[in-house]
Amino acid sequence: MWVFGASTRAEPVPGGREQHRPCPECKRVTRFVECEVRNVYKAFFVKVGTTRQRRLACLVCVTRQSES
């Protein structure tokens, strides 16, 4: 039996970019802010890897999108 898991955390970047645009998820024109998204991967409850990316996140529904 294999036990795998992942957790994701997003934190706003101080002084990061902001954009007002339509959100494809909640269908509202809203503010997107730049966040650092960290994914931690685990196997048998032991951390095996971490990835970090910068993304823009909708403040209404917290949808994350790739920076363009």
C-alpha positions as CSV (number, residue, x, y, z in Angstrom):
1,M,0.0,0.0,0.0
2,W,1.4,3.4,-1.0
3,V,0.6,6.6,0.8
4,F,1.1,9.7,-1.1
5,G,0.0,13.3,-0.3
6,A,0.4,16.9,-1.3
7,S,-0.4,20.2,0.3
8,T,-0.6,23.6,-1.3
9,R,-0.1,27.0,0.3
10,A,-0.5,30.5,-1.3
11,E,0.7,33.7,0.3
12,P,0.5,37.2,-1.2
13,V,3.8,38.7,-2.3
14,P,4.4,42.1,-0.5
15,G,4.5,44.8,-3.2
16,G,3.5,42.2,-5.8
17,R,1.6,42.8,-9.0
18,E,-2.1,43.5,-9.1
19,Q,-4.5,43.3,-12.0
20,H,-8.3,43.9,-12.4
21,R,-9.7,41.4,-14.9
22,P,-12.6,38.9,-15.3
23,C,-12.2,35.7,-13.3
24,P,-13.0,32.6,-15.4
25,E,-14.3,30.7,-12.3
26,C,-16.6,33.2,-10.5
27,K,-17.3,35.3,-13.7
28,R,-16.7,38.6,-11.9
29,V,-14.3,41.4,-12.7
30,T,-12.1,41.3,-9.7
31,R,-8.6,42.0,-8.3
32,F,-5.9,39.4,-8.9
33,V,-2.8,39.7,-6.6
34,E,0.5,38.0,-7.1
35,C,1.1,35.1,-4.7
36,E,3.9,32.6,-4.0
37,V,2.4,29.1,-4.3
38,R,4.2,26.3,-2.5
39,N,3.4,22.6,-3.1
40,V,4.9,20.0,-0.7
41,Y,4.8,16.4,-1.8
42,K,5.0,13.5,0.7
43,A,5.3,9.7,0.6
44,F,4.6,7.8,3.8
45,F,4.3,11.1,5.7
46,V,7.9,12.0,4.7
47,K,8.5,15.2,2.6
48,V,10.0,14.2,-0.7
49,G,9.9,17.4,-2.6
50,T,8.8,21.0,-2.8
51,T,7.9,23.3,-5.7
52,R,7.4,27.1,-5.7
53,Q,5.7,29.3,-8.3
54,R,4.4,32.8,-8.5
55,R,0.8,33.0,-9.6
56,L,-2.0,35.6,-9.8
57,A,-4.9,34.7,-7.5
58,C,-8.5,36.0,-7.6
59,L,-9.4,37.5,-4.2
60,V,-13.1,36.6,-4.5
61,C,-12.9,32.8,-5.2
62,V,-9.1,32.2,-4.8
63,T,-8.7,30.8,-8.3
64,R,-5.0,30.7,-9.2
65,Q,-3.8,31.4,-12.7
66,S,-0.4,31.3,-14.4
67,E,1.2,34.6,-14.9
68,S,1.0,35.9,-18.4
